Amino acid sequence: MEKFELKAKSFKKMEDPVLGKDGKTKYVCYVQANSIPLEFDDWMATNPREQKMTTNVASKIKDSLKENSNFHELNRGIVLSVKEVSFDNSNGILTIEMEDPEIHGNIDGGHTLRAILDAQASNVLQDERYVFVELFTGLESPVELAAARNTSVQVDLKSIAELENNFAILKEAFADCEFSNRIAYKMNEHYNVPNIIPIDVREVLSVLIMFSQNLYPLKTSFGTLSEVQPVQCYTGKETTLRKFLNMSVEERNQMIYNMKPLIKDIFAMYDKIEKDFAAVSNSNGKRYGTRKYAKYDGDNIVGKTEFTLSDIKYIVPKGIIYPLLASFRALIKVNDDGTYEWIKDPFETWDVLAGKLSTIILDEKTENPEILGKNSNLWSNLFKEVYIFAYL
């Protein structure tokens, strides 16, 4: 339990008009901004997104805080979930108690709170600045209120899912991957962290789900080779996230647990394809560097790989990587206990088939990698090549 004392005016208690004393209680007041403790920075996990203070909205909040004595009227304010609230009217001291970081803390107005804390830390916050504050006690979860209040910039699905702790199994599964600290599970996560290039959790999940035998089994219930390819993992990452979240907790946890033995290999294969594809294509006479999307510039570095941030001299679009990587799902074997393993080493398979697979892709009659990524026939042809190598 942590207790904070702030200076406030116009304090008012508002009991739930429906449930009365048995429901949530709301308190409103104007808080002197420079009395908000810097320790509030530790109580931000209840906000569904990180605060990106370089946006136009954030800049306007900072300017208003600096320039307007009536900031408390111009700004929408801050919403907090707290354990207990008390107010000493004689000296204007507001006492707030917070206990559980998953329930108590900032719910809305995170950019306003961040602007105030930043101004305090820089010693530029004027004494007469006040901010409107709403405090709720009795919340069992901040999720519903957070989703409803964060509407000025719509909160995306992954941010709400993170608030509901739906990515716990993914965090566990990716803990040993070198890019785990870059995965952004909610809006603007890592944007305030120097030298971190975020990876949207939807991207990571889409790559992984292509190999799921729950969602994209290799064979039909009749034992024939499935014609359904995981094209949607490329074309609809939000839809892929919804598929994951629509599974029961037990189902998705078991699915990720079963896939765990292959996870590092899957993303290592992504990296290998991204690094090797241009050289393999060139060695087969396809002159990959002549394609506009390759962004080839002589011997200069033109980008970095998605997951290992290795320097590359050719860009390989995701419209090429996704169908090519997905073809290696043909190498999956599901054991009796449900866990996955490779029936053939995917890296050795790539060494054998890389030339043929790259030729299949580059022989398509398009220079648009977006069209390649949406071409279900291409996905199927690549998959069948790997399947034939694996089983015949």
N, C-alpha and C positions, 0 to 999 in steps of 0.2 A: 504494500500500500504506500503510495506517495501522496503527500499533502502539499498543496501550493496556495500561496496567498497573493491575491491580486487586488488592485484598487478599482472600484467600480461605482457607478451611479445608476439611479433609476431601476433598481433591482425589483423584479416581479416574479412571483410564482404562479404557474398555470397548471392546474391539475387536469388530467385527461377528462374531457367533457362527457365521454361515453362510459369509461370504466371507473372514473373517480379515483379514490385513493388506492384502488387495486391496480391501476394502470400505470403507464409511464407518466412522469412528471417533467414538465418543461419549465425552465427558468430563463428569463431574458434580462439583459442589462447592457449598459455601455461600459466597457472595460478600458481603463487607461492603457494605451498600447504598450508604453514602455515598462509597465508592470507585469507584462506577460513574461514568465521565466523562460530563459533559453532552453531549459530542460524539456520544454514542450516538443522540442525537436525529436525527442525519444518516443513520442506518443503520436506517431503519424501512420502507423500500420493499418489503422482503421479507414484511412482514405484510400479509395480504389485506384488512385493513380499517383505517380510521383509528380513533383512540381517542376515543370520546365520553365525557368524564369527568363528565358530569352524570347518568349512569344510576345506578340503585340498586346495580348490581354494582360500578361504579367507586367509588361513595361508600363501600361496605363495604370495598373494598381500601384506600382512603385512611385510613379509620378504624382498620382493623386495623394498618396500617403505623405509625400514630401511637400506638396504645394497647397493642399486644401485643409483648412481648419475644420470644415464640416465633413471630413472624411467619413465619419460615422453615419452620415446620411446618404452619402454617394455610393458607399460600398455595401454589398449584400451581407457582409459579415462572416462570422465563423460559427460553425456548428460543432459541438463537442458532446461526446458520450462520456459520462462520468459516474463514479460510484456514489458519491455524496456531495451535496452543496449546502453551504451555510453562508449567511451574510450578516455582518455586524453593521447595523445601520448607523451606529454612533460614530464610527471612524471610517465607514465606507470600505471595509475589508471583505472581499469575497474569498471564501475558502473552498477549494476544490480538492476532492480526493479521487484518485484513480488507482485501479488495482490490476486489472487484466489487460495487457496490451492488445489482445485480440478483440476486446469489447470496448475498452475505454480509450479515448483519444479523439483526434480530429476526424470528422466525417465529411464535412464540406467546408469550402473556403480555405483550402490548403495553400493556394497561391497567396491569399491575403495574409495568412499566418506566416508563411515563409518570407514574404516581403517585410513584415514587422520584425521578425527575428533577425533577418539580414541587416535591416536598418539599425536595430539595437546593437548588433555585433560591430557595426561600423561607426557607432556613436553619432548617428545623424538623425535619430528619431526625436522629434520634438515632444516636450512634456504634455502639451495640450491636445495631442492626438488621441482620439477615442475610437473604438471599434465596437460594432454591435455584435453581441455574443449570445447564442442560444445554447443552453446546456440541458441535456436529457439524462435523467436517471431512470433506472429500471429497464434499460434495453438488454435483452438477452443476446441479441446479435445486431451489429451495425449494418448488415448487408442491405436490408430493405430500404432503410432510411438513406443510406449512402447512394443507392441506385436511383432513388427518387429525387434526391437533392442535387446530384451532380448532373445538371442538364444544360448548363451554359455551353459546355463543350461535352458532347455526349460521351459517356463512359462506355468503353467497348466491352464485349463479352468476356474477354480474357481477364480484364481487371476485376470484374465481379466474380469470376471463377476463382481468381487468386484470393480474393477476400473470403470466399467460402472454403478455402483450403483444398480446392479440387486438384491442385497440381502437386500435392505432397508426394505421390508415387513417382512422378516425373523427376522431381528434385532428387529423390533417392536414386533413381535409375541413372541419372546423368552426373551424379556426384563425382565419379572418377574420370569424367571426360574433361579435357583441358579447356574446353570452352564453357563449362558449366557456370562460371561466374559472369558470363556475358549474356546469359539467357534472360530476356525481359518478360516477366510474367504479368506485368501490368503496364498501363500507359506511362510513357516517359521514364520508365525505370532505367537507371544507369546514365541518363542524359546529363545528370549533374556530377557524374563521376569522371574525373580526368582519365584519359588514355583507355577508356572502355568503349568498344564498338558493340552496341547491343545487337542481339539476335532475337527477333520476335519468337516467342514460344510457339506461335502457330507455324512458323517455318520448321522448327525442330520437330514438332509433332507431325507435320505433313510428311516429312522425310521418313520418320519412324513408321507411321501408319501404313505407308505403302507396303510394308513387309508383314502387316498383321494378317494372320490366318483366321482371325475372327471376322474381320471386315472385308478382306480380299483373299479368300481361300484359293489355293491353286486348282482345286478340283471341285466339281459340283457334287451334289448328294448322290448322283448316279455314277460317280467315279470317273467321269470324263473331264478333260482339261477345261478349266473355266475360260470363257471368252471375256469375262469382266476384268478390265485392267484399272488400276487405281489412278486414272487420269484426273479425277476430281481432287486428288491431293495437290496437283499442280494448279488446276483452274479455280479451285474454291477452298482456300485455306481456312476461311471462316466456317464454311460448311464442314470441313474436316474437324475443326474444333468442336462444332455442335455435335457431330457424331460421337466424339469422345465423351463429351459431357452428358449426352443422352444415355450413355451406358450407365448401369448401376455402379456404385463405388466398387463393389465386389468384382464385377465383370472387368472393369478397366484396370483395377489393381492386379487381377490375375493375368490379364492380357500382357501388361507391361512386365510383370514378373517372368512370364514365360519367354518373352522376347529378350530379356536382359542379357543372356549369354552372347547375343549377336550385336548389341547396341554399339559397342566401340567399333566393331568391324564395319557396320553400316556407314557410320560417319567417316571412318577412315577410307572407305571405298568412294564416298562422295568426294573427299579431298583428292584421292588419287586420280579420279576421272577428271576433276577440275584442273589438275596439274598436267596430266598426260595427254589429254584429248588432242590438243593442237599438234604435238609432236607425232603422235600416232597417225593423225590425219595427213600431215605433211609427208610422212614416210610412205604413205599409200598414194601419193600423187594428188592429194586433194587441195593443196595450197590453201590451208585454212586461213592464213594471214590476209588473204585477198578479200575475205568476207568482212563487210562493214562492222558487224557486231563483234568481231574479234578485237577491234581497236588496236591492231598491231602497229607498233611504232619503232621499227628497227630493233635495237637491242635494249630499248628502254622498258622500265617497269610501268605497266599500265593499270595495275590493280592488285588486289590481294584476295586470297582464297577465303571462302565464306567462314569456315570453322577454325582453321589454323592460322589465318592471316599471313600466309606465305606469299612472298612476292611472285607475281606472274607477268609474263610478257604477252599473253593472249587472254582475252576475256572469253569464258565459256558460259553462255547464257543458261539459265535454269531450264529453259525450254528444251535444251539438249541434255542437261544433266539428269533431270527427273526421269524421263522415259528410259534413259540408259541405265541409271542406277536401279530403277524398279525392275529391270529385266533380271537382276540377280536374285530376286525373290524366288526364281525357279530353283534355286539351290537349297531352299529351306526344307528341312525335315522336322516334323513334329514328333517328339518322343512320346512314349506311353504316359509319362507323367505330365505331358502338356508343354514341356520346355522345348525350345528351338535349338537346332544345331545345323551346321552346313553339311551337305552330303559331299560337296567338293569345296576346296578352298577358293573363296571368291577372288582373291588376288592372283592366284595361279590361273584361274579361269579367265580373268581379265587379260593376263599376259598372252594367253592363247587366242582369245576372241576379239581383242581390242580393235585390230585392224578391220575385221569383218563388220563389227558392230558400228564403228565410226563411219564406215563406207555406206552402210544401210541408211544412216541418218543423213549424211551429206549428199546422197543420191536423190533425196526427196526434192521435188520440183518447187522449192521455195527458198527464199533468202530470209524469211521471217521466222526467228526462233519461237515466237509466240504461237505460230501455226504448228510448228513441230511439236510443241508441248501439249497442244490440244488434239493431236492426231492419234486417235485410238488405234488405227491400223498400224501406225509406227510402233506404238507401245507393244502391241500384240506380236509384231514381227521380231522385235528385239527379244522379247520374252521367250518366244518359241526357239530362237537360236540358242539361248542359254539353256533352255529346258532340254533340247535335243543333245547338247553337249553333256549335260548332266546325267541323262538317263539312257541314251542310246549309244 
